[in-house]
Amino acid sequence: MALGLIDVSIYAVHKIAHLVHKDPDFRERMRQDPAAATADFELTAQERAALLAGDVGRLAELGAHGYVLGALAQHQLVGLNMESYTQRIHSPLV
């Protein structure tokens, strides 16, 4: 079965969250300049905007897994902490 653009881009969102959790150099690049750190990942415009805004609720609506997105809050990136993550995962910023 071929992967569609949505599948590939959601994979990229998951990959970013995984790297944030496992790769200290990538995590620091995300802290300094998240737009530059994620520029080479194939994301839709909607996903990129939501990611950079820390809108995990919207990313979840688009198909990203909430547990994976938790790495962004755990490392306090893109304006997230555990409290804001909990609020946003249930109420997207849209």
A tleap script that builds the chain and sets N, CA, C and O, in Angstrom:
source leaprc.protein.ff14SB
mol = sequence {
  NMET ALA LEU GLY LEU ILE ASP VAL SER ILE
  TYR ALA VAL HIE LYS ILE ALA HIE LEU VAL
  HIE LYS ASP PRO ASP PHE ARG GLU ARG MET
  ARG GLN ASP PRO ALA ALA ALA THR ALA ASP
  PHE GLU LEU THR ALA GLN GLU ARG ALA ALA
  LEU LEU ALA GLY ASP VAL GLY ARG LEU ALA
  GLU LEU GLY ALA HIE GLY TYR VAL LEU GLY
  ALA LEU ALA GLN HIE GLN LEU VAL GLY LEU
  ASN MET GLU SER TYR THR GLN ARG ILE HIE
  SER PRO LEU CVAL
}
set mol.1.N position { 0.841 -1.171 0.000 }
set mol.1.CA position { 0.000 0.000 0.000 }
set mol.1.C position { 0.890 1.240 0.000 }
set mol.1.O position { 1.805 1.349 0.816 }
set mol.2.N position { 0.628 2.159 -0.900 }
set mol.2.CA position { 1.418 3.380 -1.014 }
set mol.2.C position { 1.018 4.371 0.071 }
set mol.2.O position { -0.148 4.460 0.455 }
set mol.3.N position { 1.995 5.104 0.550 }
set mol.3.CA position { 1.717 6.134 1.541 }
set mol.3.C position { 1.331 7.420 0.833 }
set mol.3.O position { 1.968 7.806 -0.147 }
set mol.4.N position { 0.305 8.078 1.316 }
set mol.4.CA position { -0.096 9.365 0.775 }
set mol.4.C position { 0.672 10.486 1.448 }
set mol.4.O position { 1.410 10.252 2.405 }
set mol.5.N position { 0.501 11.713 0.948 }
set mol.5.CA position { 1.187 12.873 1.509 }
set mol.5.C position { 0.867 13.034 2.991 }
set mol.5.O position { 1.756 13.341 3.786 }
set mol.6.N position { -0.394 12.831 3.371 }
set mol.6.CA position { -0.777 12.979 4.770 }
set mol.6.C position { 0.009 11.992 5.630 }
set mol.6.O position { 0.544 12.377 6.670 }
set mol.7.N position { 0.088 10.730 5.219 }
set mol.7.CA position { 0.817 9.717 5.972 }
set mol.7.C position { 2.283 10.103 6.127 }
set mol.7.O position { 2.850 9.990 7.214 }
set mol.8.N position { 2.888 10.555 5.044 }
set mol.8.CA position { 4.298 10.921 5.050 }
set mol.8.C position { 4.520 12.137 5.939 }
set mol.8.O position { 5.480 12.165 6.709 }
set mol.9.N position { 3.665 13.131 5.849 }
set mol.9.CA position { 3.882 14.332 6.639 }
set mol.9.C position { 3.621 14.074 8.127 }
set mol.9.O position { 4.335 14.618 8.969 }
set mol.10.N position { 2.630 13.268 8.467 }
set mol.10.CA position { 2.412 12.923 9.875 }
set mol.10.C position { 3.604 12.134 10.393 }
set mol.10.O position { 4.003 12.301 11.546 }
set mol.11.N position { 4.175 11.282 9.559 }
set mol.11.CA position { 5.406 10.592 9.938 }
set mol.11.C position { 6.481 11.626 10.275 }
set mol.11.O position { 7.221 11.451 11.243 }
set mol.12.N position { 6.574 12.698 9.489 }
set mol.12.CA position { 7.572 13.739 9.737 }
set mol.12.C position { 7.320 14.433 11.074 }
set mol.12.O position { 8.270 14.739 11.795 }
set mol.13.N position { 6.066 14.682 11.412 }
set mol.13.CA position { 5.735 15.271 12.717 }
set mol.13.C position { 6.208 14.333 13.825 }
set mol.13.O position { 6.812 14.776 14.802 }
set mol.14.N position { 5.933 13.043 13.673 }
set mol.14.CA position { 6.360 12.063 14.665 }
set mol.14.C position { 7.887 11.999 14.743 }
set mol.14.O position { 8.447 11.885 15.833 }
set mol.15.N position { 8.553 12.072 13.609 }
set mol.15.CA position { 10.018 12.037 13.565 }
set mol.15.C position { 10.596 13.232 14.322 }
set mol.15.O position { 11.549 13.082 15.086 }
set mol.16.N position { 10.027 14.407 14.113 }
set mol.16.CA position { 10.483 15.610 14.819 }
set mol.16.C position { 10.350 15.410 16.323 }
set mol.16.O position { 11.289 15.688 17.069 }
set mol.17.N position { 9.199 14.935 16.775 }
set mol.17.CA position { 8.976 14.716 18.209 }
set mol.17.C position { 9.947 13.670 18.760 }
set mol.17.O position { 10.454 13.811 19.873 }
set mol.18.N position { 10.200 12.633 17.981 }
set mol.18.CA position { 11.150 11.601 18.400 }
set mol.18.C position { 12.556 12.190 18.536 }
set mol.18.O position { 13.246 11.931 19.522 }
set mol.19.N position { 12.974 12.972 17.560 }
set mol.19.CA position { 14.299 13.593 17.624 }
set mol.19.C position { 14.412 14.553 18.799 }
set mol.19.O position { 15.453 14.621 19.453 }
set mol.20.N position { 13.350 15.288 19.064 }
set mol.20.CA position { 13.335 16.187 20.222 }
set mol.20.C position { 13.630 15.398 21.493 }
set mol.20.O position { 14.375 15.858 22.360 }
set mol.21.N position { 13.053 14.231 21.597 }
set mol.21.CA position { 13.203 13.415 22.798 }
set mol.21.C position { 14.577 12.746 22.879 }
set mol.21.O position { 15.136 12.619 23.969 }
set mol.22.N position { 15.123 12.320 21.749 }
set mol.22.CA position { 16.325 11.480 21.751 }
set mol.22.C position { 17.624 12.188 21.360 }
set mol.22.O position { 18.704 11.703 21.695 }
set mol.23.N position { 17.544 13.310 20.669 }
set mol.23.CA position { 18.743 13.937 20.104 }
set mol.23.C position { 18.962 15.331 20.721 }
set mol.23.O position { 18.285 16.287 20.342 }
set mol.24.N position { 19.892 15.447 21.655 }
set mol.24.CA position { 20.113 16.735 22.325 }
set mol.24.C position { 20.484 17.870 21.363 }
set mol.24.O position { 20.088 19.014 21.585 }
set mol.25.N position { 21.235 17.574 20.305 }
set mol.25.CA position { 21.602 18.616 19.339 }
set mol.25.C position { 20.378 19.131 18.598 }
set mol.25.O position { 20.212 20.339 18.431 }
set mol.26.N position { 19.527 18.222 18.154 }
set mol.26.CA position { 18.295 18.636 17.475 }
set mol.26.C position { 17.396 19.402 18.435 }
set mol.26.O position { 16.805 20.415 18.063 }
set mol.27.N position { 17.293 18.920 19.667 }
set mol.27.CA position { 16.474 19.589 20.673 }
set mol.27.C position { 16.944 21.032 20.880 }
set mol.27.O position { 16.121 21.940 21.001 }
set mol.28.N position { 18.250 21.245 20.919 }
set mol.28.CA position { 18.767 22.600 21.094 }
set mol.28.C position { 18.478 23.460 19.863 }
set mol.28.O position { 18.176 24.646 19.996 }
set mol.29.N position { 18.569 22.873 18.668 }
set mol.29.CA position { 18.206 23.617 17.446 }
set mol.29.C position { 16.736 24.003 17.484 }
set mol.29.O position { 16.371 25.102 17.064 }
set mol.30.N position { 15.892 23.114 17.981 }
set mol.30.CA position { 14.464 23.429 18.123 }
set mol.30.C position { 14.254 24.554 19.129 }
set mol.30.O position { 13.368 25.391 18.955 }
set mol.31.N position { 15.057 24.574 20.166 }
set mol.31.CA position { 14.940 25.616 21.185 }
set mol.31.C position { 15.364 26.971 20.601 }
set mol.31.O position { 14.729 27.989 20.874 }
set mol.32.N position { 16.417 26.981 19.814 }
set mol.32.CA position { 16.963 28.219 19.260 }
set mol.32.C position { 16.151 28.759 18.086 }
set mol.32.O position { 15.860 29.954 18.023 }
set mol.33.N position { 15.785 27.870 17.150 }
set mol.33.CA position { 15.089 28.300 15.934 }
set mol.33.C position { 14.278 27.133 15.370 }
set mol.33.O position { 14.743 26.424 14.478 }
set mol.34.N position { 13.062 26.936 15.893 }
set mol.34.CA position { 12.272 25.778 15.456 }
set mol.34.C position { 11.951 25.785 13.964 }
set mol.34.O position { 11.869 24.721 13.351 }
set mol.35.N position { 11.772 26.945 13.379 }
set mol.35.CA position { 11.476 27.000 11.938 }
set mol.35.C position { 12.656 26.466 11.136 }
set mol.35.O position { 12.467 25.693 10.197 }
set mol.36.N position { 13.853 26.865 11.492 }
set mol.36.CA position { 15.047 26.376 10.783 }
set mol.36.C position { 15.279 24.894 11.055 }
set mol.36.O position { 15.646 24.148 10.148 }
set mol.37.N position { 15.068 24.463 12.296 }
set mol.37.CA position { 15.299 23.063 12.661 }
set mol.37.C position { 14.378 22.116 11.906 }
set mol.37.O position { 14.750 20.976 11.631 }
set mol.38.N position { 13.183 22.580 11.570 }
set mol.38.CA position { 12.202 21.713 10.912 }
set mol.38.C position { 12.066 21.981 9.413 }
set mol.38.O position { 11.239 21.362 8.744 }
set mol.39.N position { 12.866 22.892 8.892 }
set mol.39.CA position { 12.729 23.317 7.492 }
set mol.39.C position { 12.870 22.165 6.490 }
set mol.39.O position { 12.212 22.179 5.450 }
set mol.40.N position { 13.695 21.193 6.775 }
set mol.40.CA position { 13.940 20.104 5.823 }
set mol.40.C position { 12.947 18.944 5.933 }
set mol.40.O position { 13.025 17.984 5.165 }
set mol.41.N position { 12.027 19.031 6.872 }
set mol.41.CA position { 11.026 17.973 7.025 }
set mol.41.C position { 9.838 18.257 6.108 }
set mol.41.O position { 9.408 19.403 5.971 }
set mol.42.N position { 9.317 17.213 5.489 }
set mol.42.CA position { 8.177 17.349 4.586 }
set mol.42.C position { 6.888 17.424 5.390 }
set mol.42.O position { 6.290 16.405 5.735 }
set mol.43.N position { 6.475 18.644 5.677 }
set mol.43.CA position { 5.243 18.908 6.407 }
set mol.43.C position { 4.304 19.696 5.513 }
set mol.43.O position { 4.752 20.449 4.648 }
set mol.44.N position { 3.013 19.529 5.716 }
set mol.44.CA position { 2.068 20.389 5.023 }
set mol.44.C position { 2.155 21.773 5.666 }
set mol.44.O position { 2.681 21.910 6.771 }
set mol.45.N position { 1.653 22.781 4.995 }
set mol.45.CA position { 1.667 24.138 5.548 }
set mol.45.C position { 0.890 24.179 6.864 }
set mol.45.O position { 1.289 24.861 7.808 }
set mol.46.N position { -0.208 23.453 6.917 }
set mol.46.CA position { -1.040 23.394 8.128 }
set mol.46.C position { -0.277 22.759 9.296 }
set mol.46.O position { -0.325 23.258 10.420 }
set mol.47.N position { 0.412 21.678 9.027 }
set mol.47.CA position { 1.190 21.007 10.067 }
set mol.47.C position { 2.335 21.891 10.541 }
set mol.47.O position { 2.586 21.996 11.742 }
set mol.48.N position { 3.023 22.521 9.609 }
set mol.48.CA position { 4.154 23.383 9.965 }
set mol.48.C position { 3.669 24.527 10.867 }
set mol.48.O position { 4.283 24.816 11.894 }
set mol.49.N position { 2.573 25.169 10.478 }
set mol.49.CA position { 2.037 26.279 11.279 }
set mol.49.C position { 1.640 25.793 12.667 }
set mol.49.O position { 1.951 26.449 13.662 }
set mol.50.N position { 0.962 24.659 12.748 }
set mol.50.CA position { 0.531 24.121 14.042 }
set mol.50.C position { 1.741 23.742 14.902 }
set mol.50.O position { 1.766 24.029 16.099 }
set mol.51.N position { 2.727 23.110 14.302 }
set mol.51.CA position { 3.921 22.716 15.036 }
set mol.51.C position { 4.630 23.936 15.612 }
set mol.51.O position { 4.963 23.961 16.797 }
set mol.52.N position { 4.854 24.924 14.796 }
set mol.52.CA position { 5.584 26.112 15.241 }
set mol.52.C position { 4.798 26.914 16.273 }
set mol.52.O position { 5.388 27.631 17.082 }
set mol.53.N position { 3.475 26.799 16.251 }
set mol.53.CA position { 2.627 27.486 17.234 }
set mol.53.C position { 2.441 26.656 18.502 }
set mol.53.O position { 1.845 27.129 19.469 }
set mol.54.N position { 2.946 25.418 18.503 }
set mol.54.CA position { 2.725 24.543 19.649 }
set mol.54.C position { 1.288 24.079 19.754 }
set mol.54.O position { 0.812 23.757 20.842 }
set mol.55.N position { 0.595 24.044 18.627 }
set mol.55.CA position { -0.818 23.661 18.598 }
set mol.55.C position { -0.941 22.142 18.460 }
set mol.55.O position { -1.280 21.623 17.396 }
set mol.56.N position { -0.656 21.446 19.561 }
set mol.56.CA position { -0.691 19.986 19.537 }
set mol.56.C position { -2.097 19.443 19.320 }
set mol.56.O position { -2.261 18.342 18.793 }
set mol.57.N position { -3.101 20.194 19.717 }
set mol.57.CA position { -4.479 19.768 19.466 }
set mol.57.C position { -4.770 19.690 17.988 }
set mol.57.O position { -5.396 18.738 17.524 }
set mol.58.N position { -4.326 20.675 17.250 }
set mol.58.CA position { -4.526 20.665 15.797 }
set mol.58.C position { -3.719 19.545 15.163 }
set mol.58.O position { -4.214 18.857 14.270 }
set mol.59.N position { -2.482 19.350 15.611 }
set mol.59.CA position { -1.664 18.257 15.077 }
set mol.59.C position { -2.337 16.909 15.339 }
set mol.59.O position { -2.306 16.024 14.484 }
set mol.60.N position { -2.937 16.753 16.502 }
set mol.60.CA position { -3.656 15.514 16.812 }
set mol.60.C position { -4.850 15.346 15.879 }
set mol.60.O position { -5.118 14.242 15.404 }
set mol.61.N position { -5.569 16.439 15.614 }
set mol.61.CA position { -6.691 16.370 14.668 }
set mol.61.C position { -6.220 15.955 13.280 }
set mol.61.O position { -6.946 15.288 12.542 }
set mol.62.N position { -5.006 16.351 12.932 }
set mol.62.CA position { -4.459 16.019 11.617 }
set mol.62.C position { -3.896 14.600 11.555 }
set mol.62.O position { -3.517 14.124 10.485 }
set mol.63.N position { -3.843 13.926 12.706 }
set mol.63.CA position { -3.425 12.530 12.704 }
set mol.63.C position { -2.199 12.207 13.538 }
set mol.63.O position { -1.828 11.038 13.646 }
set mol.64.N position { -1.559 13.203 14.129 }
set mol.64.CA position { -0.395 12.934 14.968 }
set mol.64.C position { -0.851 12.331 16.295 }
set mol.64.O position { -1.943 12.629 16.779 }
set mol.65.N position { -0.022 11.497 16.865 }
set mol.65.CA position { -0.356 10.811 18.116 }
set mol.65.C position { -0.004 11.703 19.307 }
set mol.65.O position { 1.120 12.194 19.414 }
set mol.66.N position { -0.963 11.905 20.189 }
set mol.66.CA position { -0.785 12.775 21.342 }
set mol.66.C position { 0.372 12.370 22.237 }
set mol.66.O position { 1.073 13.232 22.768 }
set mol.67.N position { 0.583 11.077 22.411 }
set mol.67.CA position { 1.687 10.617 23.256 }
set mol.67.C position { 3.022 11.054 22.683 }
set mol.67.O position { 3.897 11.508 23.421 }
set mol.68.N position { 3.186 10.922 21.376 }
set mol.68.CA position { 4.434 11.305 20.709 }
set mol.68.C position { 4.650 12.811 20.829 }
set mol.68.O position { 5.766 13.269 21.077 }
set mol.69.N position { 3.573 13.573 20.651 }
set mol.69.CA position { 3.676 15.034 20.726 }
set mol.69.C position { 4.064 15.516 22.121 }
set mol.69.O position { 4.560 16.632 22.275 }
set mol.70.N position { 3.847 14.695 23.121 }
set mol.70.CA position { 4.198 15.051 24.491 }
set mol.70.C position { 5.666 15.385 24.675 }
set mol.70.O position { 6.019 16.098 25.614 }
set mol.71.N position { 6.533 14.886 23.799 }
set mol.71.CA position { 7.966 15.198 23.889 }
set mol.71.C position { 8.211 16.695 23.749 }
set mol.71.O position { 9.143 17.230 24.348 }
set mol.72.N position { 7.381 17.372 22.962 }
set mol.72.CA position { 7.542 18.820 22.791 }
set mol.72.C position { 7.303 19.540 24.117 }
set mol.72.O position { 8.017 20.484 24.453 }
set mol.73.N position { 6.310 19.097 24.857 }
set mol.73.CA position { 6.009 19.704 26.158 }
set mol.73.C position { 7.030 19.292 27.203 }
set mol.73.O position { 7.454 20.107 28.023 }
set mol.74.N position { 7.421 18.036 27.172 }
set mol.74.CA position { 8.379 17.530 28.149 }
set mol.74.C position { 9.672 18.343 28.103 }
set mol.74.O position { 10.308 18.570 29.132 }
set mol.75.N position { 10.052 18.773 26.916 }
set mol.75.CA position { 11.291 19.541 26.749 }
set mol.75.C position { 11.033 21.040 26.605 }
set mol.75.O position { 11.936 21.808 26.273 }
set mol.76.N position { 9.798 21.440 26.858 }
set mol.76.CA position { 9.382 22.844 26.860 }
set mol.76.C position { 9.798 23.577 25.578 }
set mol.76.O position { 10.527 24.568 25.611 }
set mol.77.N position { 9.312 23.059 24.463 }
set mol.77.CA position { 9.596 23.641 23.156 }
set mol.77.C position { 8.321 24.202 22.538 }
set mol.77.O position { 7.215 23.843 22.942 }
set mol.78.N position { 8.481 25.067 21.576 }
set mol.78.CA position { 7.413 25.735 20.816 }
set mol.78.C position { 6.293 26.260 21.720 }
set mol.78.O position { 5.108 26.142 21.408 }
set mol.79.N position { 6.704 26.839 22.840 }
set mol.79.CA position { 5.744 27.459 23.744 }
set mol.79.C position { 4.951 26.498 24.597 }
set mol.79.O position { 3.943 26.883 25.191 }
set mol.80.N position { 5.384 25.259 24.667 }
set mol.80.CA position { 4.651 24.248 25.431 }
set mol.80.C position { 5.338 23.913 26.748 }
set mol.80.O position { 6.563 23.952 26.862 }
set mol.81.N position { 4.527 23.588 27.722 }
set mol.81.CA position { 4.958 22.913 28.944 }
set mol.81.C position { 3.861 21.884 29.211 }
set mol.81.O position { 2.915 21.784 28.429 }
set mol.82.N position { 3.966 21.138 30.270 }
set mol.82.CA position { 2.977 20.071 30.485 }
set mol.82.C position { 1.570 20.625 30.701 }
set mol.82.O position { 0.593 20.014 30.267 }
set mol.83.N position { 1.459 21.759 31.358 }
set mol.83.CA position { 0.133 22.344 31.590 }
set mol.83.C position { -0.500 22.829 30.283 }
set mol.83.O position { -1.662 22.534 30.003 }
set mol.84.N position { 0.273 23.575 29.487 }
set mol.84.CA position { -0.289 24.077 28.225 }
set mol.84.C position { -0.546 22.927 27.249 }
set mol.84.O position { -1.494 22.975 26.465 }
set mol.85.N position { 0.298 21.896 27.300 }
set mol.85.CA position { 0.071 20.723 26.446 }
set mol.85.C position { -1.290 20.111 26.754 }
set mol.85.O position { -2.069 19.829 25.844 }
set mol.86.N position { -1.572 19.910 28.027 }
set mol.86.CA position { -2.843 19.295 28.424 }
set mol.86.C position { -4.025 20.128 27.939 }
set mol.86.O position { -5.017 19.576 27.463 }
set mol.87.N position { -3.930 21.439 28.054 }
set mol.87.CA position { -5.003 22.315 27.579 }
set mol.87.C position { -5.135 22.241 26.064 }
set mol.87.O position { -6.239 22.088 25.541 }
set mol.88.N position { -4.019 22.349 25.366 }
set mol.88.CA position { -4.057 22.428 23.900 }
set mol.88.C position { -4.398 21.108 23.222 }
set mol.88.O position { -4.998 21.111 22.147 }
set mol.89.N position { -4.031 19.982 23.824 }
set mol.89.CA position { -4.337 18.703 23.188 }
set mol.89.C position { -5.847 18.495 23.127 }
set mol.89.O position { -6.349 17.793 22.250 }
set mol.90.N position { -6.573 19.116 24.075 }
set mol.90.CA position { -8.031 18.992 24.108 }
set mol.90.C position { -8.743 20.142 23.424 }
set mol.90.O position { -9.906 20.010 23.043 }
set mol.91.N position { -8.062 21.271 23.263 }
set mol.91.CA position { -8.665 22.456 22.639 }
set mol.91.C position { -7.657 23.123 21.705 }
set mol.91.O position { -6.879 23.972 22.138 }
set mol.92.N position { -7.667 22.743 20.429 }
set mol.92.CA position { -6.730 23.353 19.481 }
set mol.92.C position { -6.838 24.865 19.469 }
set mol.92.O position { -7.886 25.417 19.802 }
set mol.93.N position { -5.771 25.533 19.092 }
set mol.93.CA position { -5.724 26.978 19.067 }
set mol.93.C position { -6.505 27.580 17.901 }
set mol.93.O position { -6.778 28.780 17.899 }
set mol.94.N position { -6.863 26.774 16.923 }
set mol.94.CA position { -7.511 27.244 15.686 }
set mol.94.C position { -8.477 28.312 15.903 }
set mol.94.O position { -9.089 28.794 14.949 }
savepdb mol mol.pdb
quit
